[in-house]
Amino acid sequence: MANVSVSYQEMQDQATKLNNGRVDIESQLSALKTQIEGLVSGGFVTDSASDAFRTSYEEFNSGVSKALEGLDGMATYLNKAAETFADVDTQLASALKG
């Protein structure tokens, strides 16, 4: 049984999907934030609850944005790992050729 089985292209493809997913989620977050701002300035205005809701949503939005940074890290890791595996494979083959 092999200890290593690597598809560089699959790793790079998944990194791209992670980045694309992050962009999609950021777009949705932006749209939702705009909707919430509209709601608490027009359709849900109270002395206290609407401001508390806005604050709660802003904290949620901030937390999700920070979590999305993790997707960048994972995508970067996959790209670097694929590159490193490819380089090591080439170096090992070269060492055998002398």
Biopython code that builds the backbone (N, CA, C, O; Angstrom):
import numpy as np
from Bio.PDB.StructureBuilder import StructureBuilder

atoms = [
    (1, "MET", "N", (0.848, -1.183, 0.000)),
    (1, "MET", "CA", (0.000, 0.000, 0.000)),
    (1, "MET", "C", (0.893, 1.245, 0.000)),
    (1, "MET", "O", (1.840, 1.337, 0.781)),
    (2, "ALA", "N", (0.590, 2.173, -0.858)),
    (2, "ALA", "CA", (1.372, 3.406, -0.973)),
    (2, "ALA", "C", (1.108, 4.322, 0.213)),
    (2, "ALA", "O", (-0.022, 4.441, 0.686)),
    (3, "ASN", "N", (2.160, 4.961, 0.681)),
    (3, "ASN", "CA", (2.027, 5.934, 1.756)),
    (3, "ASN", "C", (1.697, 7.316, 1.224)),
    (3, "ASN", "O", (1.267, 8.190, 1.976)),
    (4, "VAL", "N", (1.896, 7.513, -0.061)),
    (4, "VAL", "CA", (1.619, 8.809, -0.665)),
    (4, "VAL", "C", (0.877, 8.593, -1.983)),
    (4, "VAL", "O", (1.304, 7.823, -2.843)),
    (5, "SER", "N", (-0.211, 9.273, -2.107)),
    (5, "SER", "CA", (-0.951, 9.304, -3.364)),
    (5, "SER", "C", (-1.432, 10.736, -3.532)),
    (5, "SER", "O", (-2.306, 11.198, -2.798)),
    (6, "VAL", "N", (-0.863, 11.427, -4.493)),
    (6, "VAL", "CA", (-1.117, 12.858, -4.625)),
    (6, "VAL", "C", (-1.511, 13.190, -6.059)),
    (6, "VAL", "O", (-0.856, 12.768, -7.012)),
    (7, "SER", "N", (-2.576, 13.943, -6.193)),
    (7, "SER", "CA", (-2.937, 14.512, -7.488)),
    (7, "SER", "C", (-2.758, 16.023, -7.365)),
    (7, "SER", "O", (-3.567, 16.707, -6.738)),
    (8, "TYR", "N", (-1.696, 16.526, -7.967)),
    (8, "TYR", "CA", (-1.409, 17.957, -7.873)),
    (8, "TYR", "C", (-2.573, 18.777, -8.403)),
    (8, "TYR", "O", (-2.955, 19.790, -7.818)),
    (9, "GLN", "N", (-3.130, 18.326, -9.515)),
    (9, "GLN", "CA", (-4.224, 19.077, -10.131)),
    (9, "GLN", "C", (-5.454, 19.105, -9.231)),
    (9, "GLN", "O", (-6.107, 20.142, -9.109)),
    (10, "GLU", "N", (-5.775, 17.977, -8.600)),
    (10, "GLU", "CA", (-6.931, 17.958, -7.699)),
    (10, "GLU", "C", (-6.729, 18.905, -6.522)),
    (10, "GLU", "O", (-7.661, 19.586, -6.093)),
    (11, "MET", "N", (-5.507, 18.940, -6.007)),
    (11, "MET", "CA", (-5.213, 19.848, -4.893)),
    (11, "MET", "C", (-5.370, 21.300, -5.336)),
    (11, "MET", "O", (-5.965, 22.111, -4.628)),
    (12, "GLN", "N", (-4.836, 21.618, -6.502)),
    (12, "GLN", "CA", (-4.933, 22.982, -7.016)),
    (12, "GLN", "C", (-6.372, 23.345, -7.365)),
    (12, "GLN", "O", (-6.805, 24.476, -7.143)),
    (13, "ASP", "N", (-7.108, 22.383, -7.912)),
    (13, "ASP", "CA", (-8.521, 22.634, -8.231)),
    (13, "ASP", "C", (-9.321, 22.932, -6.968)),
    (13, "ASP", "O", (-10.157, 23.835, -6.950)),
    (14, "GLN", "N", (-9.056, 22.165, -5.912)),
    (14, "GLN", "CA", (-9.785, 22.393, -4.664)),
    (14, "GLN", "C", (-9.408, 23.736, -4.053)),
    (14, "GLN", "O", (-10.259, 24.411, -3.474)),
    (15, "ALA", "N", (-8.151, 24.130, -4.175)),
    (15, "ALA", "CA", (-7.733, 25.447, -3.686)),
    (15, "ALA", "C", (-8.511, 26.545, -4.405)),
    (15, "ALA", "O", (-8.952, 27.513, -3.786)),
    (16, "THR", "N", (-8.674, 26.385, -5.708)),
    (16, "THR", "CA", (-9.452, 27.349, -6.490)),
    (16, "THR", "C", (-10.900, 27.371, -6.026)),
    (16, "THR", "O", (-11.500, 28.439, -5.907)),
    (17, "LYS", "N", (-11.462, 26.202, -5.766)),
    (17, "LYS", "CA", (-12.848, 26.130, -5.290)),
    (17, "LYS", "C", (-13.003, 26.800, -3.927)),
    (17, "LYS", "O", (-14.006, 27.468, -3.673)),
    (18, "LEU", "N", (-12.020, 26.623, -3.056)),
    (18, "LEU", "CA", (-12.070, 27.295, -1.753)),
    (18, "LEU", "C", (-12.058, 28.810, -1.932)),
    (18, "LEU", "O", (-12.833, 29.522, -1.294)),
    (19, "ASN", "N", (-11.185, 29.295, -2.794)),
    (19, "ASN", "CA", (-11.131, 30.739, -3.045)),
    (19, "ASN", "C", (-12.427, 31.251, -3.661)),
    (19, "ASN", "O", (-12.929, 32.305, -3.270)),
    (20, "ASN", "N", (-12.965, 30.512, -4.616)),
    (20, "ASN", "CA", (-14.228, 30.921, -5.239)),
    (20, "ASN", "C", (-15.373, 30.899, -4.231)),
    (20, "ASN", "O", (-16.234, 31.779, -4.241)),
    (21, "GLY", "N", (-15.377, 29.899, -3.371)),
    (21, "GLY", "CA", (-16.399, 29.823, -2.330)),
    (21, "GLY", "C", (-16.326, 31.003, -1.385)),
    (21, "GLY", "O", (-17.350, 31.554, -0.981)),
    (22, "ARG", "N", (-15.099, 31.391, -1.032)),
    (22, "ARG", "CA", (-14.913, 32.556, -0.160)),
    (22, "ARG", "C", (-15.483, 33.804, -0.809)),
    (22, "ARG", "O", (-16.178, 34.586, -0.160)),
    (23, "VAL", "N", (-15.193, 33.989, -2.083)),
    (23, "VAL", "CA", (-15.696, 35.159, -2.809)),
    (23, "VAL", "C", (-17.223, 35.151, -2.837)),
    (23, "VAL", "O", (-17.857, 36.185, -2.627)),
    (24, "ASP", "N", (-17.806, 33.994, -3.093)),
    (24, "ASP", "CA", (-19.272, 33.886, -3.118)),
    (24, "ASP", "C", (-19.880, 34.229, -1.762)),
    (24, "ASP", "O", (-20.864, 34.964, -1.683)),
    (25, "ILE", "N", (-19.291, 33.696, -0.704)),
    (25, "ILE", "CA", (-19.817, 33.950, 0.642)),
    (25, "ILE", "C", (-19.667, 35.422, 1.002)),
    (25, "ILE", "O", (-20.574, 36.015, 1.586)),
    (26, "GLU", "N", (-18.518, 36.018, 0.655)),
    (26, "GLU", "CA", (-18.329, 37.445, 0.929)),
    (26, "GLU", "C", (-19.374, 38.285, 0.208)),
    (26, "GLU", "O", (-19.876, 39.265, 0.758)),
    (27, "SER", "N", (-19.697, 37.906, -1.006)),
    (27, "SER", "CA", (-20.720, 38.621, -1.768)),
    (27, "SER", "C", (-22.075, 38.511, -1.078)),
    (27, "SER", "O", (-22.793, 39.504, -0.958)),
    (28, "GLN", "N", (-22.422, 37.321, -0.631)),
    (28, "GLN", "CA", (-23.686, 37.122, 0.080)),
    (28, "GLN", "C", (-23.713, 37.911, 1.384)),
    (28, "GLN", "O", (-24.726, 38.522, 1.724)),
    (29, "LEU", "N", (-22.596, 37.898, 2.117)),
    (29, "LEU", "CA", (-22.531, 38.661, 3.367)),
    (29, "LEU", "C", (-22.751, 40.145, 3.122)),
    (29, "LEU", "O", (-23.446, 40.814, 3.886)),
    (30, "SER", "N", (-22.160, 40.646, 2.064)),
    (30, "SER", "CA", (-22.319, 42.055, 1.734)),
    (30, "SER", "C", (-23.775, 42.377, 1.417)),
    (30, "SER", "O", (-24.313, 43.387, 1.872)),
    (31, "ALA", "N", (-24.403, 41.510, 0.636)),
    (31, "ALA", "CA", (-25.814, 41.722, 0.289)),
    (31, "ALA", "C", (-26.695, 41.658, 1.532)),
    (31, "ALA", "O", (-27.601, 42.474, 1.699)),
    (32, "LEU", "N", (-26.430, 40.694, 2.395)),
    (32, "LEU", "CA", (-27.218, 40.568, 3.625)),
    (32, "LEU", "C", (-27.024, 41.775, 4.539)),
    (32, "LEU", "O", (-27.973, 42.259, 5.156)),
    (33, "LYS", "N", (-25.791, 42.249, 4.617)),
    (33, "LYS", "CA", (-25.520, 43.424, 5.456)),
    (33, "LYS", "C", (-26.319, 44.621, 4.961)),
    (33, "LYS", "O", (-26.897, 45.360, 5.759)),
    (34, "THR", "N", (-26.351, 44.811, 3.660)),
    (34, "THR", "CA", (-27.131, 45.904, 3.081)),
    (34, "THR", "C", (-28.609, 45.752, 3.428)),
    (34, "THR", "O", (-29.274, 46.729, 3.769)),
    (35, "GLN", "N", (-29.116, 44.534, 3.342)),
    (35, "GLN", "CA", (-30.518, 44.284, 3.671)),
    (35, "GLN", "C", (-30.806, 44.560, 5.144)),
    (35, "GLN", "O", (-31.829, 45.154, 5.483)),
    (36, "ILE", "N", (-29.901, 44.127, 6.011)),
    (36, "ILE", "CA", (-30.094, 44.349, 7.451)),
    (36, "ILE", "C", (-30.052, 45.838, 7.764)),
    (36, "ILE", "O", (-30.854, 46.327, 8.560)),
    (37, "GLU", "N", (-29.124, 46.563, 7.145)),
    (37, "GLU", "CA", (-29.050, 48.008, 7.362)),
    (37, "GLU", "C", (-30.341, 48.686, 6.925)),
    (37, "GLU", "O", (-30.824, 49.602, 7.590)),
    (38, "GLY", "N", (-30.897, 48.234, 5.808)),
    (38, "GLY", "CA", (-32.181, 48.774, 5.358)),
    (38, "GLY", "C", (-33.298, 48.452, 6.328)),
    (38, "GLY", "O", (-34.158, 49.290, 6.595)),
    (39, "LEU", "N", (-33.286, 47.245, 6.853)),
    (39, "LEU", "CA", (-34.323, 46.829, 7.791)),
    (39, "LEU", "C", (-34.299, 47.669, 9.060)),
    (39, "LEU", "O", (-35.337, 48.169, 9.495)),
    (40, "VAL", "N", (-33.117, 47.826, 9.657)),
    (40, "VAL", "CA", (-33.048, 48.528, 10.944)),
    (40, "VAL", "C", (-33.119, 50.046, 10.789)),
    (40, "VAL", "O", (-33.161, 50.774, 11.780)),
    (41, "SER", "N", (-33.132, 50.518, 9.546)),
    (41, "SER", "CA", (-33.326, 51.954, 9.352)),
    (41, "SER", "C", (-34.722, 52.269, 8.820)),
    (41, "SER", "O", (-35.081, 53.436, 8.660)),
    (42, "GLY", "N", (-35.508, 51.226, 8.548)),
    (42, "GLY", "CA", (-36.830, 51.486, 8.005)),
    (42, "GLY", "C", (-37.924, 50.577, 8.518)),
    (42, "GLY", "O", (-38.935, 51.060, 9.026)),
    (43, "GLY", "N", (-37.747, 49.270, 8.397)),
    (43, "GLY", "CA", (-38.812, 48.332, 8.714)),
    (43, "GLY", "C", (-38.786, 47.779, 10.122)),
    (43, "GLY", "O", (-39.755, 47.163, 10.565)),
    (44, "PHE", "N", (-37.693, 47.991, 10.830)),
    (44, "PHE", "CA", (-37.563, 47.486, 12.200)),
    (44, "PHE", "C", (-36.803, 48.537, 13.001)),
    (44, "PHE", "O", (-35.598, 48.422, 13.226)),
    (45, "VAL", "N", (-37.530, 49.556, 13.423)),
    (45, "VAL", "CA", (-36.929, 50.661, 14.164)),
    (45, "VAL", "C", (-37.604, 50.745, 15.526)),
    (45, "VAL", "O", (-38.804, 50.997, 15.629)),
    (46, "THR", "N", (-36.806, 50.528, 16.567)),
    (46, "THR", "CA", (-37.302, 50.636, 17.941)),
    (46, "THR", "C", (-36.293, 51.437, 18.744)),
    (46, "THR", "O", (-35.226, 51.794, 18.245)),
    (47, "ASP", "N", (-36.640, 51.714, 19.992)),
    (47, "ASP", "CA", (-35.711, 52.453, 20.847)),
    (47, "ASP", "C", (-34.451, 51.645, 21.147)),
    (47, "ASP", "O", (-33.360, 52.211, 21.220)),
    (48, "SER", "N", (-34.584, 50.348, 21.318)),
    (48, "SER", "CA", (-33.433, 49.537, 21.736)),
    (48, "SER", "C", (-33.202, 48.283, 20.895)),
    (48, "SER", "O", (-32.072, 47.990, 20.504)),
    (49, "ALA", "N", (-34.267, 47.551, 20.623)),
    (49, "ALA", "CA", (-34.114, 46.235, 19.995)),
    (49, "ALA", "C", (-33.475, 46.297, 18.612)),
    (49, "ALA", "O", (-32.651, 45.445, 18.279)),
    (50, "SER", "N", (-33.835, 47.277, 17.810)),
    (50, "SER", "CA", (-33.281, 47.334, 16.453)),
    (50, "SER", "C", (-31.779, 47.611, 16.481)),
    (50, "SER", "O", (-31.028, 47.033, 15.695)),
    (51, "ASP", "N", (-31.335, 48.495, 17.385)),
    (51, "ASP", "CA", (-29.895, 48.748, 17.506)),
    (51, "ASP", "C", (-29.163, 47.517, 18.018)),
    (51, "ASP", "O", (-28.061, 47.208, 17.564)),
    (52, "ALA", "N", (-29.778, 46.814, 18.964)),
    (52, "ALA", "CA", (-29.170, 45.591, 19.489)),
    (52, "ALA", "C", (-29.072, 44.538, 18.383)),
    (52, "ALA", "O", (-28.072, 43.827, 18.277)),
    (53, "PHE", "N", (-30.113, 44.449, 17.568)),
    (53, "PHE", "CA", (-30.097, 43.505, 16.454)),
    (53, "PHE", "C", (-28.995, 43.867, 15.463)),
    (53, "PHE", "O", (-28.264, 42.993, 14.998)),
    (54, "ARG", "N", (-28.875, 45.147, 15.142)),
    (54, "ARG", "CA", (-27.824, 45.607, 14.218)),
    (54, "ARG", "C", (-26.446, 45.240, 14.764)),
    (54, "ARG", "O", (-25.604, 44.711, 14.039)),
    (55, "THR", "N", (-26.228, 45.522, 16.031)),
    (55, "THR", "CA", (-24.941, 45.206, 16.653)),
    (55, "THR", "C", (-24.666, 43.707, 16.603)),
    (55, "THR", "O", (-23.553, 43.279, 16.294)),
    (56, "SER", "N", (-25.689, 42.919, 16.909)),
    (56, "SER", "CA", (-25.537, 41.465, 16.875)),
    (56, "SER", "C", (-25.195, 40.987, 15.471)),
    (56, "SER", "O", (-24.333, 40.124, 15.302)),
    (57, "TYR", "N", (-25.857, 41.537, 14.469)),
    (57, "TYR", "CA", (-25.573, 41.135, 13.094)),
    (57, "TYR", "C", (-24.162, 41.559, 12.685)),
    (57, "TYR", "O", (-23.462, 40.804, 12.011)),
    (58, "GLU", "N", (-23.744, 42.746, 13.083)),
    (58, "GLU", "CA", (-22.395, 43.210, 12.747)),
    (58, "GLU", "C", (-21.340, 42.298, 13.365)),
    (58, "GLU", "O", (-20.321, 42.018, 12.733)),
    (59, "GLU", "N", (-21.570, 41.831, 14.592)),
    (59, "GLU", "CA", (-20.640, 40.905, 15.231)),
    (59, "GLU", "C", (-20.612, 39.575, 14.481)),
    (59, "GLU", "O", (-19.548, 38.994, 14.265)),
    (60, "PHE", "N", (-21.789, 39.104, 14.091)),
    (60, "PHE", "CA", (-21.874, 37.875, 13.304)),
    (60, "PHE", "C", (-21.111, 38.041, 11.990)),
    (60, "PHE", "O", (-20.306, 37.186, 11.621)),
    (61, "ASN", "N", (-21.365, 39.129, 11.296)),
    (61, "ASN", "CA", (-20.726, 39.397, 10.010)),
    (61, "ASN", "C", (-19.207, 39.439, 10.158)),
    (61, "ASN", "O", (-18.477, 38.894, 9.330)),
    (62, "SER", "N", (-18.747, 40.087, 11.211)),
    (62, "SER", "CA", (-17.312, 40.175, 11.466)),
    (62, "SER", "C", (-16.718, 38.790, 11.726)),
    (62, "SER", "O", (-15.642, 38.463, 11.226)),
    (63, "GLY", "N", (-17.426, 37.989, 12.509)),
    (63, "GLY", "CA", (-16.949, 36.642, 12.805)),
    (63, "GLY", "C", (-16.859, 35.771, 11.563)),
    (63, "GLY", "O", (-15.887, 35.036, 11.383)),
    (64, "VAL", "N", (-17.855, 35.851, 10.720)),
    (64, "VAL", "CA", (-17.837, 35.065, 9.482)),
    (64, "VAL", "C", (-16.706, 35.550, 8.575)),
    (64, "VAL", "O", (-16.032, 34.743, 7.935)),
    (65, "SER", "N", (-16.500, 36.853, 8.522)),
    (65, "SER", "CA", (-15.417, 37.398, 7.693)),
    (65, "SER", "C", (-14.062, 36.876, 8.162)),
    (65, "SER", "O", (-13.206, 36.538, 7.345)),
    (66, "LYS", "N", (-13.874, 36.813, 9.467)),
    (66, "LYS", "CA", (-12.615, 36.276, 10.001)),
    (66, "LYS", "C", (-12.482, 34.793, 9.681)),
    (66, "LYS", "O", (-11.392, 34.320, 9.359)),
    (67, "ALA", "N", (-13.586, 34.062, 9.769)),
    (67, "ALA", "CA", (-13.553, 32.634, 9.439)),
    (67, "ALA", "C", (-13.195, 32.426, 7.971)),
    (67, "ALA", "O", (-12.510, 31.464, 7.625)),
    (68, "LEU", "N", (-13.654, 33.319, 7.118)),
    (68, "LEU", "CA", (-13.357, 33.200, 5.691)),
    (68, "LEU", "C", (-11.867, 33.345, 5.406)),
    (68, "LEU", "O", (-11.364, 32.809, 4.419)),
    (69, "GLU", "N", (-11.167, 34.067, 6.269)),
    (69, "GLU", "CA", (-9.720, 34.172, 6.112)),
    (69, "GLU", "C", (-9.081, 32.790, 6.212)),
    (69, "GLU", "O", (-8.043, 32.528, 5.604)),
    (70, "GLY", "N", (-9.714, 31.910, 6.988)),
    (70, "GLY", "CA", (-9.227, 30.542, 7.091)),
    (70, "GLY", "C", (-9.282, 29.804, 5.764)),
    (70, "GLY", "O", (-8.429, 28.962, 5.484)),
    (71, "LEU", "N", (-10.282, 30.114, 4.945)),
    (71, "LEU", "CA", (-10.353, 29.487, 3.619)),
    (71, "LEU", "C", (-9.162, 29.892, 2.762)),
    (71, "LEU", "O", (-8.633, 29.083, 2.000)),
    (72, "ASP", "N", (-8.743, 31.146, 2.889)),
    (72, "ASP", "CA", (-7.551, 31.586, 2.157)),
    (72, "ASP", "C", (-6.337, 30.769, 2.584)),
    (72, "ASP", "O", (-5.540, 30.329, 1.755)),
    (73, "GLY", "N", (-6.216, 30.578, 3.892)),
    (73, "GLY", "CA", (-5.093, 29.799, 4.415)),
    (73, "GLY", "C", (-5.101, 28.367, 3.913)),
    (73, "GLY", "O", (-4.057, 27.817, 3.564)),
    (74, "MET", "N", (-6.278, 27.768, 3.878)),
    (74, "MET", "CA", (-6.385, 26.390, 3.386)),
    (74, "MET", "C", (-6.056, 26.305, 1.905)),
    (74, "MET", "O", (-5.379, 25.375, 1.468)),
    (75, "ALA", "N", (-6.531, 27.266, 1.137)),
    (75, "ALA", "CA", (-6.244, 27.284, -0.299)),
    (75, "ALA", "C", (-4.749, 27.461, -0.545)),
    (75, "ALA", "O", (-4.168, 26.787, -1.396)),
    (76, "THR", "N", (-4.140, 28.363, 0.197)),
    (76, "THR", "CA", (-2.696, 28.582, 0.065)),
    (76, "THR", "C", (-1.931, 27.311, 0.409)),
    (76, "THR", "O", (-0.980, 26.938, -0.278)),
    (77, "TYR", "N", (-2.359, 26.654, 1.484)),
    (77, "TYR", "CA", (-1.705, 25.406, 1.886)),
    (77, "TYR", "C", (-1.780, 24.364, 0.768)),
    (77, "TYR", "O", (-0.773, 23.744, 0.427)),
    (78, "LEU", "N", (-2.963, 24.174, 0.205)),
    (78, "LEU", "CA", (-3.112, 23.173, -0.856)),
    (78, "LEU", "C", (-2.228, 23.485, -2.060)),
    (78, "LEU", "O", (-1.604, 22.586, -2.625)),
    (79, "ASN", "N", (-2.175, 24.751, -2.451)),
    (79, "ASN", "CA", (-1.318, 25.127, -3.582)),
    (79, "ASN", "C", (0.154, 24.888, -3.271)),
    (79, "ASN", "O", (0.886, 24.352, -4.102)),
    (80, "LYS", "N", (0.587, 25.283, -2.079)),
    (80, "LYS", "CA", (1.995, 25.091, -1.704)),
    (80, "LYS", "C", (2.331, 23.614, -1.549)),
    (80, "LYS", "O", (3.415, 23.178, -1.936)),
    (81, "ALA", "N", (1.404, 22.842, -0.982)),
    (81, "ALA", "CA", (1.647, 21.407, -0.817)),
    (81, "ALA", "C", (1.775, 20.729, -2.178)),
    (81, "ALA", "O", (2.667, 19.903, -2.374)),
    (82, "ALA", "N", (0.904, 21.064, -3.107)),
    (82, "ALA", "CA", (0.981, 20.482, -4.449)),
    (82, "ALA", "C", (2.310, 20.837, -5.106)),
    (82, "ALA", "O", (2.958, 19.988, -5.720)),
    (83, "GLU", "N", (2.706, 22.092, -4.971)),
    (83, "GLU", "CA", (3.981, 22.535, -5.553)),
    (83, "GLU", "C", (5.155, 21.803, -4.908)),
    (83, "GLU", "O", (6.077, 21.365, -5.597)),
    (84, "THR", "N", (5.115, 21.673, -3.588)),
    (84, "THR", "CA", (6.199, 21.009, -2.866)),
    (84, "THR", "C", (6.294, 19.535, -3.245)),
    (84, "THR", "O", (7.387, 19.026, -3.495)),
    (85, "PHE", "N", (5.152, 18.848, -3.288)),
    (85, "PHE", "CA", (5.164, 17.441, -3.696)),
    (85, "PHE", "C", (5.728, 17.285, -5.105)),
    (85, "PHE", "O", (6.521, 16.378, -5.359)),
    (86, "ALA", "N", (5.331, 18.149, -6.008)),
    (86, "ALA", "CA", (5.830, 18.074, -7.384)),
    (86, "ALA", "C", (7.339, 18.305, -7.424)),
    (86, "ALA", "O", (8.059, 17.609, -8.140)),
    (87, "ASP", "N", (7.813, 19.282, -6.654)),
    (87, "ASP", "CA", (9.250, 19.569, -6.613)),
    (87, "ASP", "C", (10.036, 18.391, -6.042)),
    (87, "ASP", "O", (11.075, 18.013, -6.584)),
    (88, "VAL", "N", (9.545, 17.816, -4.954)),
    (88, "VAL", "CA", (10.229, 16.680, -4.333)),
    (88, "VAL", "C", (10.265, 15.498, -5.296)),
    (88, "VAL", "O", (11.287, 14.823, -5.415)),
    (89, "ASP", "N", (9.167, 15.250, -5.974)),
    (89, "ASP", "CA", (9.120, 14.151, -6.937)),
    (89, "ASP", "C", (10.164, 14.350, -8.031)),
    (89, "ASP", "O", (10.867, 13.413, -8.407)),
    (90, "THR", "N", (10.257, 15.568, -8.532)),
    (90, "THR", "CA", (11.247, 15.885, -9.567)),
    (90, "THR", "C", (12.664, 15.710, -9.036)),
    (90, "THR", "O", (13.524, 15.161, -9.724)),
    (91, "GLN", "N", (12.907, 16.173, -7.820)),
    (91, "GLN", "CA", (14.240, 16.049, -7.219)),
    (91, "GLN", "C", (14.623, 14.586, -7.001)),
    (91, "GLN", "O", (15.765, 14.197, -7.247)),
    (92, "LEU", "N", (13.671, 13.783, -6.543)),
    (92, "LEU", "CA", (13.955, 12.361, -6.335)),
    (92, "LEU", "C", (14.274, 11.673, -7.661)),
    (92, "LEU", "O", (15.190, 10.855, -7.739)),
    (93, "ALA", "N", (13.524, 12.007, -8.687)),
    (93, "ALA", "CA", (13.790, 11.424, -10.005)),
    (93, "ALA", "C", (15.156, 11.858, -10.517)),
    (93, "ALA", "O", (15.882, 11.053, -11.100)),
    (94, "SER", "N", (15.513, 13.114, -10.309)),
    (94, "SER", "CA", (16.812, 13.628, -10.752)),
    (94, "SER", "C", (17.953, 12.949, -10.014)),
    (94, "SER", "O", (19.001, 12.676, -10.599)),
    (95, "ALA", "N", (17.753, 12.676, -8.731)),
    (95, "ALA", "CA", (18.798, 12.034, -7.938)),
    (95, "ALA", "C", (19.096, 10.630, -8.461)),
    (95, "ALA", "O", (20.237, 10.170, -8.399)),
    (96, "LEU", "N", (18.096, 9.968, -8.963)),
    (96, "LEU", "CA", (18.299, 8.621, -9.497)),
    (96, "LEU", "C", (19.010, 8.640, -10.844)),
    (96, "LEU", "O", (19.671, 7.670, -11.217)),
    (97, "LYS", "N", (18.876, 9.728, -11.560)),
    (97, "LYS", "CA", (19.511, 9.843, -12.875)),
    (97, "LYS", "C", (20.986, 10.185, -12.741)),
    (97, "LYS", "O", (21.773, 10.005, -13.670)),
    (98, "GLY", "N", (21.344, 10.688, -11.552)),
    (98, "GLY", "CA", (22.743, 10.988, -11.300)),
    (98, "GLY", "C", (23.085, 12.296, -11.788)),
    (98, "GLY", "O", (24.234, 12.721, -11.661)),
]
sb = StructureBuilder()
sb.init_structure("model")
sb.init_model(0)
sb.init_chain("A")
sb.init_seg("    ")
for serial, (resi, resn, name, xyz) in enumerate(atoms, 1):
    if name == "N":
        sb.init_residue(resn, " ", resi, " ")
    sb.init_atom(name, np.array(xyz, "f"), 0.0, 1.0, " ", f" {name:<3s}", serial, name[0])
structure = sb.get_structure()
